[in-house]
Amino acid sequence: MFKIVLQYKIISTLFVLSFILVLGGALWAYFILSGSAAPLILHFNGLIGITQIGGAGRLLGVGIVGAIGVALNFVLAIELERREKIMGKLLAAGTLFLAFLLFLGFASIISVN
């Protein structure tokens, strides 16, 4: 496994950053909001209003699902990189972008609550 990580340094670096963003955002939101007794606003729509409420555990669940998605994309990016160089890097960059958006989602949930 470490041989693969060392062989594909760019992809590995992008995925480590993605893991840090996803898990860091989830843990940050969980620890900041876990002490709240009131239900948390998880989704807000400007037209309808609050569309989803829940607890801090649901935030942790979203982070775990995000981390699983990052791990699956890492495996796919390695396989794509072996066949065509640019496709693996594109998938890794796209995953980093989506991890950043997920981090921003956690930050906005913290700021709303």
N, C-alpha and C positions, 0 to 999 in steps of 0.2 A: 504494500500500500504506500509506504514512504517513497519507494522507487517511482511510483506513478506521480506522486505529489512533486517530487523533485524534477521529474521529467517535464511536467507541464506547469511551470512556475507561474506564468501569467494567469492561467485559469485557476490554479490553486489559490493565488493571492486574491483574485476577485471573489472566490467563494468563501474564503475566510472573512473578508470584509462583509459579505452578505450575511453570514452566520452571526457576526458581531452585531450588525444592525438589527436583524430579526430577534435574536435572543436577548440582546441588550435592551431593545425597546420594550419587549414583552416583560422582562424582569423589572425594568424601570417602572412601567405602568402598574405592574402587580404590586410592587412594594410601596409605591406612592399611594395607591388607591385601596389597598387591602384593609386598611383601618376604617374605611367608610362604612357606616351602618346602612346608609340609604342606598337604594338601587342606583347604579351608574348609568349614565347616558352613553350608549355604545354607538348609536347612529342617529343622526339628525338630518332631516330633509327640510329645505327652506320653504317648500310649498305645504307640506303636511305637518311638519313639526317633528317631535320625537317619534321615531319608528322602531327603535329597539333599545331595551334596557336589560341590565343583567349585573352580575357580580364580577369581582376581580378574577375569579377563576376562569371565566369565559375569555378574558384577555390572555391569560396564560395558555388556554387552549388554542387560541388563534396563533400565538407565537410558536407553539409546538407544531401545528399544521404548517406554518410558514417554514419552520426549520426542516421539516420532512420534505417539503417542496424544494427547498434549496439543495438538500442532499440528493434528491432524485435528479435535479437539473445538473448537479456536479457529475454524476455518473453519465448522463446523456452527453454533456459537454466533452467529457474525455473520449467517449466513443465517436462523437462527431469530429473531434480534433484529430483522431487517428485517420479518419477518412478524408476530411477536407479541413484545412487549417483554419480558415476564416469562420466557419460555422460554429465551431466550439467556442471561439472567442466572442462571437455575437451572442450566443446563448448565455455565456458567463456575464457579459455586460448587461444584457437584458435582465438577468436575475438580480444583479446588483441594483439596477434601477428599480425593480419591483420591491426589493428589500428596503430601499430608501423610502419608497412610497408607504410601505407598511410601517416603517419607523415614524414617518410623519403622521400616519394615522394614530399610532399610539400616543404621540406627543399631543395631537389635537384632542384626543379623549382625556388626557390628563388636564389639559387647559380648560376644557368644558366643565369637568367635574371638580 
